[in-house]
């Protein structure tokens, strides 16, 4: 994942590409289980920012299909050139057993509604830039960039904003949350979505520069009424030696001048990462 292009006063244009790569080959740890299957009780995780929260864990990932022409040899070549981006298969492997791909912001809400029981922690893996978190897009076959087609930002065009049911840019959303929307064959309200989270629940955004826009984090926190955890810099994916037979990348937030500098400190379980940005919900 990578890259940032600064947001203007009304956010990013849509679609907006990521423009730098942070995929690296190396490490070679034996693949093992990652994350928790949806429906499995949380035990607090291994990271310093992971207090125990009652509820189950749900892992969702953005929709970024494998680009046409990306064979195993091609991916290794691009990783060697540092011109590679993770796609949905990589996100799913890092997120672990039970993780699910989503196609849009509305599908993100639907997966929350469909989750078994109340959610104590929701992890979301995708691409992003300062001011925008993508739910879907495409990776350039040449590995130069990826698009951010759908997602959340301060404003996309003149309509979509972070709070799902807000009437215009800058609103805090429906105070009651009672307005119904229909996604697929389910009809639900923002109150219904909020009710799926347990007390003290957290949304972790494993998104490049996902934490660089405080307004966006606050809007998402307000909308879902959960604590949001995020990262201000790029998320580095350090591929195992047997990639792509295994896509269990070690991950880290950028800690040095280049992505490669971050791999010695990368972790095999994303729960071990500590966020450096966040927001707590303001009551509607």
Secondary structure, 3 states (H helix, E strand, C coil): CCCCCCCECCECCCCCCECCCCEEECCCCCCCCCCCCCCCECCCCCCCCCCCCCCEEEEEECEECCCCCCCHHHHHHHHHCCCCCCCHHHHHHHHCCCCEECCCHHHHHHHHHHCCCCEEEEEEECCEECCEEEEEECECCCCCCECCCEEEECCECCCECCCCCCCCCCCCCCCCCCCEEEECCEEEEHHHHHHCEEEEEEEEEECCCCCCCHHHHHHHHHHHCCEEEECCCCEEEEECCCCCCCCCCEEEECCCCCHHHHHHHCECCHHHCCCCEEECCCCC
